[in-house]
Amino acid sequence: MSDVPSTAVEVVTTAQTVAESSGPIWPYVVGGIALVIAAGYWGFKRINRPSFIIKQIRRRNLKAMKKQGVESSDATVDLDKLLSAIEEHAIDKNMTGSDMVKLLAPLNDTNRMKSAKDMYLTMQHIARDIGNTRLAGEFKTKSTGVKSNSKLMAGLFKRAGI
């Protein structure tokens, strides 16, 4: 006789039977991949909303303004008004985040914005595009009275890469 007790042999044969009957692992792999794809699609849909993108733009602008110490300036307030108007317009028109970003494209055009006056005129153009004539008029009056050599405008142009 051997020194191995008979109960140990029974446990080993039962464990082998359970391990052999567990089946292939591929359904778990495919299920995991499908879960990752579904989570990615859901995440993209959540991120591609106008309110999320506007929130990110505001956060990035506020961070840049705090670096320069001018977070409570007129230009920041005006840009915030424009972003709010664009967000309302995008939500009313059921736009996606990528469609809404196309409305903001003129603000990123370095050939178009050479001075502070150009920035306000660009903001006026965007306000007209979304149909907000009151805001466009406000930006038009501010474009005539803005100083092109202010510290804030120099900081905004530096941030924009101009």
Residue pairs with C-beta under 8 A, 6 or more apart in sequence:
46 52
47 53
47 97
48 96
48 97
48 98
49 96
49 97
50 86
50 87
50 90
50 91
50 95
50 96
50 97
50 100
51 87
51 91
52 97
53 97
53 100
53 101
54 83
54 84
54 86
54 87
54 100
57 83
57 104
58 80
58 83
61 76
61 79
62 71
62 76
64 155
64 159
65 71
65 73
65 76
65 155
68 151
68 152
68 155
70 76
70 151
70 152
70 155
73 152
74 142
74 152
75 116
75 119
75 152
75 153
75 156
76 152
78 120
78 123
78 138
78 139
78 142
79 123
81 135
81 138
82 123
82 126
82 127
82 135
82 139
85 127
85 130
85 132
85 135
86 100
86 103
86 104
86 126
86 130
87 100
89 95
89 103
89 130
89 131
89 132
90 99
90 100
90 103
103 126
103 129
103 130
104 126
106 112
106 122
106 125
106 126
107 113
107 119
107 122
107 123
107 126
107 160
108 160
109 122
110 160
110 161
110 162
112 118
112 122
113 119
113 122
113 157
113 160
113 162
114 162
115 148
115 153
116 146
116 147
116 148
116 150
116 153
116 156
117 143
117 144
117 146
117 148
119 153
119 156
120 139
120 140
120 142
120 143
120 146
121 139
121 140
121 143
123 139
124 136
124 139
124 140
124 143
125 136
127 133
127 135
127 136
127 139
128 136
146 153
147 153
